[in-house]
């Protein structure tokens, strides 16, 4: 294939991708109410506190990927 053939193939594929994305956007707009554009549903959101976790939660845990604290790697 020549460079021109390659560029033509890329252009065709890009045009097809653009058409499919536009079609998906249209389908999504028909299925979802217009309020989803404002963001997620507040009733389904979970608030995560900024306070640190209690360090006692981690007393029995091993360091992931590093093995147990009292053993050595082979």
Secondary structure as the mmCIF struct_conf table of DSSP 4:
data_model
#
loop_
_struct_conf.conf_type_id
_struct_conf.id
_struct_conf.beg_label_comp_id
_struct_conf.beg_label_asym_id
_struct_conf.beg_label_seq_id
_struct_conf.end_label_comp_id
_struct_conf.end_label_asym_id
_struct_conf.end_label_seq_id
HELX_RH_AL_P HELX_RH_AL_P1 UNK A 3 UNK A 31
BEND BEND1 UNK A 32 UNK A 32
HELX_RH_3T_P HELX_RH_3T_P1 UNK A 34 UNK A 38
BEND BEND2 UNK A 40 UNK A 40
HELX_RH_3T_P HELX_RH_3T_P2 UNK A 42 UNK A 44
BEND BEND3 UNK A 50 UNK A 51
HELX_LH_PP_P HELX_LH_PP_P1 UNK A 52 UNK A 54
HELX_RH_3T_P HELX_RH_3T_P3 UNK A 55 UNK A 58
TURN_TY1_P TURN_TY1_P1 UNK A 59 UNK A 60
HELX_LH_PP_P HELX_LH_PP_P2 UNK A 61 UNK A 62
STRN STRN1 UNK A 63 UNK A 63
TURN_TY1_P TURN_TY1_P2 UNK A 64 UNK A 66
STRN STRN2 UNK A 67 UNK A 67
TURN_TY1_P TURN_TY1_P3 UNK A 69 UNK A 70
BEND BEND4 UNK A 71 UNK A 71
#
